């Protein structure tokens, strides 16, 4: 039985809540609109749940013309999906300096009020090119505001194995994948190097090291010790813990759930556990 693509998630705004979709276009930078927007602080540094866990409580929605942000406490605010103006800002993501544009002072205030800190919402213009780490990618690979790669791939079996080890039932959303695969062995993705889904080729050059984000409850923003405690015990290598695989795509197209996943090339496990 071949592996199957079970879930597709997009995260329009980096580190805010994601959206589960059944099919979605893929362009040169990854899933359409995935992490095209981002919050930055007063020093133009990117914000994430690592620093501001409450970000997970801000829901996102996309229509044909709008990006809608909402919270249970603050209601909702709508923004143009294809903004035509805004001031240029150089935003920092880790060591990358990224050209971005502002969107709305009203949205900035709405977000600042909810998060109780000064912040701005910015977007990456389509013409901006942010390259992927050349140690793992080709010169033509591009990405929006993701930490480093356009895709994160996980598997249901790996989460089931981890949950069993913890004695918990954490949801996959804690790990913020883009693509979730089923009908494979637990951690089978550790040995995948090249796969194809819906005629889109993917390269999996690097496992995903995990930070504190999976410890944040997606419904309450409260933090706990798991899954990092168990990952430290079972999935630690070279002073990092790992769950899932970063991935790059070779071409544009469209992804749909229930599609067969072809395993074209395998290699030694990464991390080597």
KAUR-V509368 format. One record per backbone hydrogen bond with DSSP energy under -1.0 kcal/mol. CO is the residue of the C=O (numbers start at 0). NH is the residue of the N-H. If there is no record, write none. Layout:
BEGIN
CO|NH / CO|NH
END
This chain:
BEGIN
2|260 / 3|181 / 4|257 / 6|179 / 7|20 / 9|18 / 10|34 / 11|36 / 12|15 / 18|9 / 21|256 / 23|254 / 24|31 / 25|252 / 26|29 / 29|26 / 30|33 / 32|35 / 34|144 / 35|123 / 36|13 / 37|121 / 38|46 / 39|119 / 40|43 / 43|91 / 44|40 / 47|50 / 47|51 / 51|54 / 52|55 / 53|56 / 54|57 / 57|16 / 58|69 / 60|67 / 64|80 / 65|62 / 66|78 / 67|60 / 68|76 / 69|58 / 70|74 / 74|70 / 76|68 / 78|66 / 86|101 / 88|99 / 90|97 / 91|45 / 92|95 / 95|92 / 97|90 / 99|88 / 100|122 / 103|107 / 104|108 / 105|109 / 106|110 / 107|111 / 108|112 / 109|113 / 110|114 / 111|115 / 111|116 / 119|39 / 120|102 / 121|37 / 122|100 / 124|127 / 129|142 / 132|135 / 132|136 / 137|140 / 140|131 / 150|246 / 151|177 / 151|178 / 152|244 / 153|180 / 154|158 / 155|159 / 156|160 / 157|161 / 158|162 / 159|163 / 160|164 / 161|165 / 162|166 / 162|167 / 170|173 / 171|174 / 172|175 / 177|8 / 178|153 / 179|5 / 179|6 / 180|155 / 181|3 / 184|187 / 186|189 / 187|190 / 189|269 / 190|266 / 192|203 / 193|263 / 193|264 / 194|201 / 195|261 / 196|199 / 199|196 / 200|249 / 201|194 / 202|247 / 205|245 / 207|242 / 211|214 / 212|215 / 214|223 / 216|220 / 221|216 / 224|228 / 226|230 / 227|231 / 228|232 / 229|233 / 230|234 / 234|241 / 236|239 / 239|236 / 240|209 / 243|207 / 244|152 / 246|150 / 247|202 / 252|25 / 254|23 / 258|4 / 261|195 / 264|192 / 264|193 / 270|272
END
